[in-house]
Amino acid sequence: MREEIIFVWQRERREDKLVPVREDFFKTIQRYLLHLSTMAKEDENQTARNIFQRLYTRTNFLVNDLIDLRVQKIFKAALHDEMMNLNEEESSVYKSLHKSLLSHRRRLLGISVPDEEPVPEQLDNSTNASPTIDEEKIDYCTVEFLDNELEETLGPDLLSYGPFYKGDFAVIPLENAHELEKRNKVTILKLEH
């Protein structure tokens, strides 16, 4: 799994367009990271635990960087109404961003149009995708970090978020954003009116 993550991460860094990944790519990564984390805590051999911990830390860094790269590309595509081949989880983020950006443009320009603006259809090859997490119930928002948040947190989508630094912008689950806002770590950017 680690080799696949590195391969996708390297391609994502080189290519301008979003690199296609299999539908269960991030679910498989979650299971792999959980395995590494468990072994880092429970293996009988201290040396093995240290190796698993290093593998977990490095892989987690790659995965978070990969997610950041993909979110940046999704944001750019949503900004320019570009169609993309997204998996189910990323499609939810794209639709939310596209709707927010469109609403923001309308508000800035004083354009009054119906709220039901169609989201560009994706070029999706998967016909029987069945995500295990109900992404429809997870809301995302854009935040600006007012202070460093060096601890990683797990979102309701089972993805880890962080670390973040003062001045960073990120799209994170609304649930996480509210917790960070209570601690004066973020400002939730209101892109919709």
ABEGO torsion letter per residue (X at the ends): XAAAAAAAAAAAAABABBBBBBAAAAAAAAAAAAAAAAAAAABABAAAAAAAAAAAAAAAAAAAAAAAAAAAAAAAAAAAGBBBBBBAAAAAAAAAAAAAAAAAAAAAAGBBBBABBBBBBBBBABAABBBABBAAABBBBBBBBABBBABBBBBAAGBBBOBBBBGBBBBBBAAAAAAAAAAGABBBBBABX
